[in-house]
């Protein structure tokens, strides 16, 4: 019994002597490495904030640097125990390749999310039309983007569907053009109608002087002479201005003696001669 205890004690002494310093060194490397990773993450975040970088990008870049440093620390710890890191990296690469094949869609969304965050075709708060949906962008994540529609419905779209299709960003530019088509009767005075429309546009402060509004005869329709009205305004005034102009144009054109005709068709009846 005493001989067995002596053998166990000798074995423990050998382990402590052989691996004790390596274990202590590994613990120190882990602690110091984590501290350095945290300092790097905080430093990158502060630098990006001072550079007035988009807030969406700051956690993405800072967290990415943090985990890259941690990965390097783990590899360094394994090398202290004599683990062949080259073989380990090869095994991890093969495993990553297999996982990548199984998660092609997820990785595609991740890659698209990175592209959206880097190139910024859309930003939080923009009103966009993309992937068959339209709404205000609330969050641009790594895998998905969240939007709220005009009637407050939450829509979540995979980033791969956004970056791989046409994006209409209605908030990207400071100004927008309203396109309104007004029809008057063939018996109305076109000059009078155009002057009336211009007075309506001039009376609204939201209509920009530059570029100059366009008022011109667009086409000869089946039942009316159609006049195109194209005023410019600030992007935020687009819908309020459009609603107000539609009402003002109707009321002022009628007050000026112009009529807005209903669609109509002429029917000619021919009676066949009797026998």
C-alpha positions in Angstrom: 0.0 0.0 0.0 2.8 2.4 0.9 4.6 1.4 -2.3 1.5 2.4 -4.4 1.1 5.7 -2.6 4.8 6.4 -3.3 4.3 5.6 -7.0 1.3 8.0 -7.2 3.3 10.8 -5.4 6.2 10.3 -7.8 3.9 10.5 -10.8 2.2 13.7 -9.5 5.6 15.3 -8.9 6.7 14.4 -12.4 3.5 15.9 -13.9 3.8 19.1 -11.8 7.5 19.4 -12.7 7.0 18.7 -16.4 3.8 20.6 -17.1 3.3 23.0 -14.2 5.2 25.8 -15.7 3.5 25.2 -19.1 0.0 25.4 -17.4 1.0 28.6 -15.6 2.4 30.0 -18.8 -0.8 29.1 -20.7 -3.0 30.7 -18.0 -0.9 33.9 -18.1 -1.0 34.0 -21.9 -4.8 33.6 -21.9 -5.3 36.3 -19.3 -2.9 38.8 -21.0 -4.2 37.9 -24.5 -7.7 38.5 -23.5 -6.8 41.9 -21.9 -4.9 42.9 -25.1 -7.9 41.8 -27.2 -10.2 43.9 -25.1 -7.9 46.9 -25.3 -7.7 46.6 -29.1 -11.5 46.3 -29.4 -11.9 49.5 -27.2 -9.2 51.3 -29.1 -10.8 50.5 -32.5 -14.2 51.6 -31.3 -12.9 54.9 -30.0 -11.0 55.6 -33.2 -14.0 54.9 -35.3 -16.2 57.1 -33.1 -13.7 60.0 -33.4 -13.7 59.5 -37.1 -17.5 59.8 -37.1 -17.9 56.4 -38.6 -21.5 55.1 -39.1 -22.6 53.6 -35.7 -23.6 50.4 -37.5 -20.0 49.6 -38.5 -18.3 50.3 -35.1 -19.4 47.0 -33.3 -18.8 45.0 -36.5 -15.1 46.0 -36.9 -14.2 46.2 -33.2 -15.8 42.7 -32.4 -14.1 41.2 -35.5 -10.7 42.4 -34.3 -11.4 41.1 -30.8 -12.1 37.6 -31.9 -9.2 37.5 -34.3 -6.8 38.3 -31.5 -8.4 35.6 -29.3 -8.0 33.0 -32.0 -4.3 33.9 -32.2 -4.0 33.6 -28.4 -5.6 30.1 -28.4 -3.2 28.9 -31.1 -0.3 30.3 -29.0 -1.5 28.4 -25.9 -1.7 25.2 -27.8 1.8 25.6 -29.1 3.0 25.8 -25.5 1.8 22.2 -24.9 3.6 21.0 -28.0 0.5 20.8 -30.2 1.3 21.0 -33.9 -0.6 24.1 -34.8 0.0 23.7 -38.5 -1.9 20.4 -38.5 -4.5 21.9 -36.2 -5.0 24.9 -38.6 -5.3 22.4 -41.5 -7.9 20.4 -39.7 -9.9 23.5 -38.7 -9.7 24.7 -42.4 -11.1 21.4 -43.6 -13.8 21.5 -40.9 -14.6 25.1 -41.9 -14.9 24.1 -45.5 -17.3 21.3 -44.7 -19.4 23.6 -42.5 -19.3 26.2 -45.2 -20.8 23.8 -47.8 -23.6 23.0 -45.3 -24.3 26.6 -44.6 -24.0 28.1 -48.1 -27.1 30.3 -47.7 -26.1 31.5 -44.3 -22.6 32.4 -45.4 -24.0 34.1 -48.5 -26.2 36.3 -46.3 -23.2 37.0 -44.1 -21.0 38.0 -47.1 -23.9 40.2 -48.4 -24.3 41.8 -44.9 -20.6 42.7 -44.9 -20.9 44.3 -48.3 -24.0 46.3 -47.1 -22.1 47.5 -44.1 -19.0 48.5 -46.1 -20.5 50.1 -49.2 -23.7 51.5 -47.5 -26.2 51.5 -50.3 -28.8 51.7 -47.6 -28.7 53.2 -44.1 -30.8 53.0 -41.0 -33.8 55.4 -41.4 -33.8 55.3 -45.2 -37.1 54.5 -47.0 -36.2 51.9 -49.6 -37.8 49.5 -52.0 -36.0 46.1 -52.3 -36.7 42.4 -52.8 -40.4 43.1 -53.5 -40.9 45.1 -50.2 -40.8 48.8 -49.3 -40.4 50.4 -45.9 -38.1 52.3 -43.5 -34.8 50.5 -42.6 -34.7 49.9 -38.9 -31.7 47.6 -38.5 -28.9 46.3 -40.8 -27.6 43.0 -39.3 -24.9 40.7 -40.4 -27.4 38.1 -41.7 -30.7 40.0 -42.2 -32.1 43.5 -42.5 -35.2 44.7 -40.7 -37.7 47.2 -42.2 -41.0 48.7 -41.1 -43.7 49.3 -43.8 -45.9 52.4 -43.9 -48.6 50.6 -42.0 -46.1 49.5 -39.4 -45.5 45.9 -40.4 -42.1 44.4 -39.5 -40.3 42.8 -42.5 -37.1 40.8 -42.1 -35.2 40.2 -45.4 -32.1 38.0 -45.8 -29.1 40.2 -46.8 -28.4 38.0 -49.8 -31.7 39.0 -51.4 -31.0 42.7 -50.8 -27.4 42.9 -52.1 -28.2 40.7 -55.1 -31.1 42.8 -56.5 -32.0 46.3 -57.5 -32.2 48.8 -54.6 -34.5 51.8 -54.8 -33.4 54.3 -52.0 -35.9 57.1 -51.8 -34.0 58.9 -49.0 -30.6 58.9 -50.6 -30.9 62.2 -52.3 -32.0 65.5 -50.7 -34.6 66.4 -53.4 -37.2 64.5 -55.4 -39.5 65.3 -58.3 -43.3 64.9 -58.2 -44.9 63.8 -61.5 -48.6 64.7 -61.7 -50.7 64.3 -64.8 -53.7 66.7 -65.1 -56.4 66.3 -67.8 -58.5 69.1 -69.2 -61.3 69.2 -71.7 -60.6 69.7 -75.4 -62.8 72.8 -75.2 -60.7 74.4 -72.4 -58.1 77.1 -73.0 -54.7 75.4 -72.6 -52.9 78.6 -71.9 -55.3 79.5 -69.1 -54.9 76.0 -67.6 -51.0 76.2 -67.7 -51.0 79.7 -66.1 -53.4 78.5 -63.3 -51.1 75.5 -62.6 -48.0 77.7 -62.4 -49.8 80.0 -59.9 -50.7 77.0 -57.7 -47.0 75.9 -57.8 -45.7 79.4 -57.0 -48.0 79.7 -54.0 -46.6 76.6 -52.3 -43.3 77.3 -50.5 -42.3 73.6 -50.6 -41.9 73.8 -54.4 -38.3 74.5 -55.2 -37.4 77.3 -57.6 -34.4 75.3 -58.9 -34.7 73.0 -60.7 -37.6 75.0 -62.3 -41.0 73.2 -62.3 -42.1 71.8 -65.7 -45.6 72.4 -66.9 -46.3 71.2 -70.5 -48.8 69.4 -72.7 -48.0 65.7 -72.4 -50.4 64.0 -74.8 -53.8 64.2 -76.5 -55.7 61.6 -74.7 -58.9 59.8 -75.7 -61.1 62.1 -73.5 -58.8 64.9 -72.4 -55.7 67.0 -73.1 -53.2 65.8 -70.5 -50.8 68.3 -69.0 -47.7 67.0 -67.1 -46.8 68.9 -63.9 -43.3 68.2 -62.5 -42.3 70.3 -59.4 -39.2 69.5 -57.3 -39.2 69.5 -53.5 -37.2 68.2 -50.5 -37.4 64.5 -50.1 -39.2 64.8 -46.8 -41.9 66.9 -48.4 -42.7 64.6 -51.3 -46.0 63.0 -50.1 -47.4 66.0 -48.2 -46.8 68.2 -51.2 -48.3 65.7 -53.6 -51.5 65.3 -51.6 -51.9 69.1 -51.3 -51.2 69.8 -55.0 -53.7 67.2 -56.2 -56.5 69.0 -54.3 -55.3 72.5 -55.1 -54.9 71.8 -58.8 -58.5 70.4 -59.1 -60.0 73.3 -57.2 -58.1 76.1 -58.9 -58.5 74.7 -62.4 -62.3 74.4 -61.9 -62.3 78.0 -60.4 -60.5 79.2 -63.6 -63.2 77.7 -65.8 -61.4 74.5 -66.8 -63.1 71.2 -66.6 -61.6 67.8 -65.8 -63.5 65.4 -68.1 -64.6 61.9 -67.3 -63.4 59.2 -69.7 -66.1 58.8 -72.3 -66.7 57.0 -75.5 -69.0 57.9 -78.5 -71.3 55.1 -79.6 -72.8 55.2 -83.1 -75.9 53.0 -83.8 -76.6 52.1 -87.3 -80.1 50.6 -88.0 -80.0 48.0 -90.8 -82.7 48.4 -93.4 -85.7 46.1 -93.1 -86.8 43.6 -95.7 
